[in-house]
Amino acid sequence: MDSPMKVSPSSLVFDSVACADSVQKLWLQNYQSYTAIPEIPPPVCESQEQCADMANPSPPQTPDQFVDSSPIYPSHGSIGHPEMCRRPCVYLVGSRGPCPAGPKCSYCHLEHTERRVALDKRQREFLRRLSESDAITVVFPHLRAACAKLKLPPAAGEVLELLQARAKIQSEKDLQDRCEDLRKAAPRNLQRILAAMSFACLVNFLPCSKEDDMREALERLRHQYSDLGRCIL
């Protein structure tokens, strides 16, 4: 049987001088290779306008600017089409030519295939005479039904919570009792017309929709609904 190899302790001595010399040579080779890489020439401008754009780049767009300029939304009022958008622009409906406000128009520039239902004179007068609390009570069940039917995003719940707080609706029974009293005095077919209205139309009919908290919640709902891709025709 062969005897194990004996290693002399002197052979295990670390030669620090030789190691440092090797590291220095390796670093020098890498540095020379790096400096040999040719410099990338700067981009060539084909026109004075292009040079000016490169020298002064435009600031990044905000999310609102991106949405307004997107071809999916020809106007700011079109966001959330068809359930959450604003009323159709009179320039498009009346064939009056291009809208002078363009993408900044607060009305919808997309086609509405279904004719929007409208209240008659007696129905409008009845709702106009109601207090804010009673008007919300009449509309609230239809808004809640639209949320369930359309599976609206979370911001819809925020809108309902704001309305419930304004109307001081304490419970489901409280809502049903108040609705029953108002239905007895309501004009004919009012409930049928309200049930056929879009979520946005129902909310915008209420005077409190102009308040800051409601406007902000509605704007969030429109953008969330659009982000789901439901506005694309």
N, C-alpha and C positions, 0 to 999 in steps of 0.2 A: 504493500500500500504506500502510495506516495505521501511524503510528509507535507504538511501545509506550508505554503510560501510565507517566508518571513519578510516583513517590510521594515526597513530601517527607519527609525524615527527621523533621521535627518532628511529623508526623501519627502516627508510630509510638511516640511517647512514652506510656508506661503511666501512666494517671491513677489513682494509688493511692488518692487521697482519694475519688473518685467510686465506685471499686470497694468500698471499705470501707463507704461509705454504703449501697450496694445490698445488701451482705451483711447489714448490721444491720437493714434494713427487712424482708428475707426472713425472718430469724430471728424478728423480732417478730411477723410474720404467722403463722408456724408455731406459735409459743408461744401466741398468742391462740386459734388453732384447737384446740390441745391442751387448754387450760384450759377451753374451751367444752364439752368432752365431759362429759356427765353422769356422776356416780359410779354404779357398779353397786351396787345395794342388797344388803346381806347376805342370805343365805338365811333363809327364814322357817321356824321349827320348828313342826311341827304338834302336837307333844306334848312333855312334859317329858323323856320317855325319849329322843326324837330329839335334843333339845338337849344332853342329857348325852352321847350318843354322839358328837355333833359336837365337843363340848368336849374329850372324852377318847377319841380314836379308838383302836381296837384295834391292837396291834402286828401287823406283817405275819407271815403264817404261814410256818413253815419248810417245806421240801419234804416232810419226813416227816409233818407235820400235814396238809398238803394231800392227800397220798396216802391217809392214814387216813380223812379225811372225804369223799373222793370217793365218789359213788354206785356207781362201777364196782367198788370194793373195799369191801364191807360190813364187812370186818374186816382187821386187820393180817396175819393168817395167810392171807388170801385172795390176797395179792399173788403174782403169778406163776402163777395158776390156768391150766391144770390140772396142768402139769408141775412147777412150782416151788413150789406152795403147800404149806401144812402139812396135817396130817390133818384130815378133816371134824370140825367141832365136834359134840360129843355131844348138845348141846341141839337142834341141827337134825336130826341123824340119828335121834335117839330121840323126836322130836316132843315135847320137854319144854317147849316154849314159847320165848319170846325169851331169847337169851343174856344173862346179867347183865353180862358184860364189854363187850358192844356192839362198837363199832369197834376197841376196844383188845384184843379177843380174839386170842390167838396161834394160833388154829385157823381153818380155812377155813369160811366161811359161804356159799360158792357150791355149786351142785348138781354132784355127781359122777355122771355118767351111767353110767360104766363102774365095775364093782365092782373094788376094788383087791385084787390078789393078796396072799396072806399065806403066810408060811412055816409049815410044820407043826412039831410039837414036836421031832422028830429033826433037822430042818434048823436050827432055832434053837439047839439044844444044840451042834451041830457048829460053827456060826459063833461061838458064845459061847466055846468052848474054844480058839479060834484066838488067836494073838498078834495085836497090832495090825498088824504087817507082813503076816502071812498073810491076815488079813481084808481088808485093802486090796487085796492081790494077787488075791483071788477076785472082788472087786467091780469092780476097775479096768477090765477089758475091757468090761464092760457099760456103765460110765459113758462110756467113750470111744465106744462104738457109739451111745449116746444123743446125744452131742454131734454126731456126724456126721449122724444121722438127723434131728434137730430143728433143726440149724443154729443151735446156741445161741450167744449173744453172747460177747464176749471174756472175761468173768468166769468162764465155764465152764473155760477153759484155765487160769486162775489156780487154780481148785479142783483140777484134775488135777495141776498142778505141785506144789501143797502135799502132795497124797496121795502122789505119786511120791517126793517127798523124804522123807516119813515112812516109807514102805515100803522106801526105799533101793533102788529099782529102777534098775539100772545101764544096761540096754539092752533092746531088744525081745526078744532071745534070752533074756536073763535072766528077763523077764516070762513068756515062753512056757514055759520050763523049770519055773519055780515053779508056774505054773498047772496044768501037766500033773500034777505030783506031788500037788497038792491035789485035783484032780478025781478021782483014783483013790480017795481016801479019803472023798470027799464023798457024802452020802446021795443016793438016787435023786431025779431031777427037780429038784435044786437049781438047776442052770444054767438050766433052762427057766423056773423061777419068777423068778430074778434078771433074766432077759432081759425079762420082762413088767412089771417094776417101773419106776416113774418115776425120773427122775434124782434128785429130792429124796429119795424113799424110800430109794434105795440109799445116798446120802451120810449121811442121818440115822440109818441103821442102825449106822454106824461110831461107836465111842465118841469118836474124835477130832473128830467134828463139833461137839462141845460146846466145843472150844478156841476162844480168842478169834480167832485168825487165820482159822480155818475159818468161824466164825460171820460174821465181817465179809465174807469172800469170798462166802459163800452169800447174804448179804443184798444185796450188790451184784449178784449174778447174778439174784436175784429181781426187783429193780427194773429191771435192763437188759432182762430178758425181758418184763416188763410194759410197758416203754416202747415195745417193738416192736408192741404192740397185740395180742399173741397170747393175752392173758388175757381179752379181752372176749368174752362169749358171744354 
